[in-house]
């Protein structure tokens, strides 16, 4: 089976490689032999599709919530995992948890057992558990990850929910426009042809396109489906390459908010790792998986600056990864020894600002979109009835 691995080399170069392996554990072992650190490993799917992948079947958040409940109930880690296997009905999830149990019974650490399932558990999760093993406080670490995951999903869910209504409007508006042009307009064309009167130029164009749509309806439908599929795959590759997010950053106002969203996610992740007991340098290495590719070199530079003795606030400022407010908050955190807490506070500050912006933007965008769709549909109707108004005027 082929896997795609995102790796970090010994000289801090991030690359993606394709390798042949029996399973996740074998892929991870092959990378270790090449002195590569696995940031993520996923099965290679043909045509870029990933139906039924482990990431879809296994929920790390749900696993963490259930494991936390069992640990709080007084069960040991092995007993808790055994309980999860017994209650689970999905073979894929049973296989993943059984692999972890096997590793633990062989005397391996829990973080190592998770690392062997690199296609399921992200490097961030493994790093948190590694830090928890040093402090012997796994339940608190799981609570911290669950809270982190919920906060990350909050903004994403808000954007998806806000986008749902405009998408429905566009689909309905497109369907209504297509029905008018492809069905209603050709019927009016037949009526107007029998009057022998000259029509306004815009009405003539509309009737021409209506007749064309009726005569070549199947071809237009197939063309629309092909263009839609091509657009989907193009957009998917555009997103994966990171070019879409680079384009978003150039849009006035929206680009600024998107940058703040990325910064808040960086601060939230880094703050969680520091509060979990991870040193700053390994935390910066782990957090590279949650930021865009074009920012990762900046983060590597930040890590080198810190290793050379600079403070986090100065290193982030030099790489344009701060704002005037966050610089002040980070300096306070460095002085008081509460850097992780201050990073959390900075993330929360910007999350609130982003949520307000999304609400304001959607309150403006949705009425504007409805008005645009109404204008298009209304224009078609007016152009259809203009000859009738002209005929009625001549009869009077």
N, C-alpha and C positions, 0 to 999 in steps of 0.2 A: 504494500500500500504506500502511496506517495503522500508526503507531508510537506507543508510550507512552514518554514521556521524563520521567525524574526529573531536575529541573534545580535549579541554585543561582543565584539572581539576584545582581546587583551589591550589593544591600543584605542579602545572606546569608539570603534566604528560600527554603526548599526547597518546590518545588511539583511536581505531576505534570501534564503536558499531553499532549494527543493531537494529532498532526500527520500530514499526508499527505506522503509522500516516496517517491522511487523505490527507495532503499536506505539502508543505515546512514550512508554517507558524505553523502548528500544531507540526511538528517535532522540530522546533526551540523552541516552547513553552515548550515541554516536556523536552528538554535539560536544559532550564533555570530553571525549577523546580528542576532539579537534581544538580544545581549549576555547570553546565558544559558550557564552552564557545565553540560555534560551529565554528570550523575553516573551515569546508566544509560539505555540505550535498548533497547527490546525490541519485537518485533512485537505488534500488538494482535490477540488471538485471540478469536473469538466464544465466548460462553458461558463465558469464563474458562478454556477448555482451551487447551493449548499443545503439541499433538502435533507432534513432529518439529521443534521450534524449534532455532535454531542453538546455543543453550546446551546442548541435549541432545546434538547431533551433534559439537560441537567441544569437546574437553577442553583447557582452558588449562594444567592441570597436566601432561598428557602432552606437549603442545606444548613447554612449558618444559623438561621432562626431555630430550626429543629434541634441542631446540636447544642446550641446555647440552652434551650429549655431542658434538655436531658442532663447537661452538666450542672445546671442550677438545681436540679432535682437530687443531686448527690451521686450520680453515676460516674464511673471512671470513663476515660476517653474510649477505651476499647469496648466497654459495656454500652456506651452511648452509640457507637458506630454499629455494634451488633444489633441494637434495637432498631436503628434506621434501616438496616438490611432486612430485618424480619417484617417490618411494616410496609416496605417498598414493594410495589407490584411491577414496576417497569424494569425490564431486564438490563437496559443500559445503565440506569442509576445503580442497580444492584451490583453490576460489574465494577463500576467506579469505586463504590464504597468497599467492596470486597478486596479490591486491589490495595486500598489504603490499610485495611485490616491486616492483609498479608504482610505488608511492609512493616507495620507496627509490631506484629508478632515475631518478625525477624530481627527485632531490636533497633529498627531505624526510627529516627525522630518523625514527629507528625509533619513537620515542614518538608522533610525529605519525601515522605509519602505523598504529600500534595505536589511536590515538584515533579514527581514521576508521572503526574496527570497534568502536564503543562498545557495541554490543549483545552482543559476544563477550568483549571484554577489559574488566574492571572498572576504575574510576578508580584503585583502589589499585595495580593492575598497571602502568597507564600512569604513575602518579606515581613508582613505583620505577624504571622504565626512564628517565624524565626525569632523576632524580637520578643514575643510573648513567652517563648521557651526559656529565654534568659531571665525573665522576671516571674515565671510560673504563674501567669495570670491570663490564661487563655479565655475564660468567660468575658472578662472586661474587653479584651481585644476583639472578640466576636461582636460584642455590643457596639464597639466603636466602628467596626466595619459595616454593620447593619445600618447604623445612623448615617454613616458616610454614603452608603449606596442609596439610601432614601433621599438624601439631600441632592445627590447628583441627578437622580431620576426626576426630582421635583421640577427643575427647570425644563428638562427635556419633555416631560409630560405636559407642561404648560404650553410649550411651543406646539406640540402635536395637537393638543386640544384646540388651541387657537387657530391652527391651520385647517382643521377639519371642516369648519363651516365655509370658508372661502373655496375649498376644493369642491365641496358639494354644490356651491353656487356656480362654479365654472362648469361642472359637469351638466347640471340642469340647464344652464344658459346655453351651453354648446348643443345640447340635445334639442332644445326648443328652436334654436337658430337653424340647426340642420333640418328639423321637421318643416319649418316654414319655407326654407329654400328648396328642399328636395320634394316636398309634397304639395304645399299650399300654393306656392308661386306658379308651378306649371299649370295648375287648374285655372288660375287667373289669366295666364297667358292664352289659354284656349278661348276664354271669354273675350279678351281684348282683340284677338285676331279677327273676330267676326264683326267688330264694330267699324273697321275700316278707318279709324281715326289715328292720327299721329300721337305718339305718347311722349311724355317728358323724357329727356335723355337718361336721367338716373333710373327711371322706371324701366326703360328699355334695357339697360345694363342688368338690372335685377332680374327681369324676365329671361334674359339670355342665359344668365347663370343658373336660374331655376330649370330651364329646359335642358341645359347641359348636365346638371346634376341628375335629372330624371333619366336622361338617355344613357348616362355612364355611371349609374348608381353603384353597381357591383364593383366596378373598377375603382371608383373613389373610396368605397368601403375597404377594399383590400389594401389600397394604398395607405389609407389612414391607419390600419392595423399595423402594416409594416413600418411606417414612420413612427408609430407609437412604440413598437418594440425596439426599434433602433435608438429612439430617444431614451428609452429606459436603460439600455445597456451603455449608451454613451454617458448618461448621467451617473450611472453606477461607477464606471471607470473614472469619471471626472471627480467623483467624491473620493474614491480610493486613492487617487493620485494626490489629493490635497489641494488641487487647483481651484476647486469650488470655494473652499474656505479662504484661499488667498484672494479670490475675487470678492467675496463677501466683505473682507477687511477693507477693501477699497471703496465701498459704498458709504457715503457720508452718513453719520449718525448710527446706522445699523452696524457698520464696520467697527465703530468705537465700542458699541455695546457687546459685539461679538468678542472683541479683544478682552473686555472686562470679564466676560463669561469664561474665557480660557484662563485668565489670571485667577479668577475665583476658584476654578477647578484645580489649578496648580497649587494654590495656597491651601485649599481644603485637604488635598491629598498629602502634601508635604507636612501640614500640621498634624494630620492623623498619624503619620508615621513617626514623627518626633514625639508626640504624646504617648505612642505605643512603646517607646524606649529605643527606637532605632537611631543610631548616630546619623549626623547630618550628611556625611558623604555617601554612605550606602542608601540613605533616603533619597538623595538627589538622583542616584542611579536608577532606583526603583520607579521614581515618579516620571521617568522619561516615556513610559508607555501610555500616559494619559494626556500628552500634549501633542500638537501637530508636529509633523516631521521637520518643518522649517524652523521650529523652535528648539529642537533637540540639540543642535550644535551650540545654541546659546546656553543651554543648561549644562552641557559638558564644560563650556568655558567658565560657568559659575562654579562648578565643582573644582576646577583647577585653581581658581582664585581663592576659594576657601581653603584648599589644601596648602596654598602658599601663605595663608595667615589672614586673609581679608575676612570681614564680617559678611554675613548673608545679605544684609540690607545693601551694603556697598556693591557686592558682586552682582546682585539682581538689578540694581540701578544701572550699572555699567552696560548690562545686556538688554536694557529697555524692558525689563520684566516687572516694573513697579509703577505706581502712581504716587503723586505727592503725599496722599493720605497713607498709603500702605508703607511708605518709607518711614514715616513717623511712627506708625504702629510697630513695625519690625524693630526699630531702634529701641523703643520702650521694652519690647519683649526680650531683646538681647541684654538690656541693662538689668531687668528683673528676673532673668532666667526662665521666662514663660514664653519662649518663642513659638512653641507649638500652639499655645492658646491664642496668641496674637494673630497667627496665621489663620486660625479658625475664625476669629472675629473679623478679620479683613475679608475673608471669603463670604461670611454672612452679610457684611455691609454691602458688597457688590451684588450678591444674589437678590437682595431686596430691591436694589436699584434696577436690576435687569427685569425683575418681575413687574415692577411699575411701568417700565418702558414697553414691555410686551402688551400690557393691558391698554396703555394709551395708543399704541400703534394699531392694535386690532380694532379699537373703537373708531379710529379714523379710516382704516383700510377697508373694513367690511362695508360701510355705507358707500364708499367710493366705488367699490367693486359692483355692488348692487346697482348703483346709478349707471355705470358703464354698460352692464348687461341690459339694463332697461333701455338705454339709448339705442343700442344695436337692434334690439327686438322692435322698439318703437319706430326706428327708422325704416325697417323692413315693412312694417304695417303701413306706415304713412306712404311709402313709395308704391305699395300695392293699391292703395285707395285714391291716390292722386288722380289717376285717369277717371275714376268714378266721379270724383268731385268736379272735374273739368266737364264731364258729360252732363252732369246735373245742372251745372251753370249754363251750358249752352241750351239745354231744354227750356230753362226759365226765360 
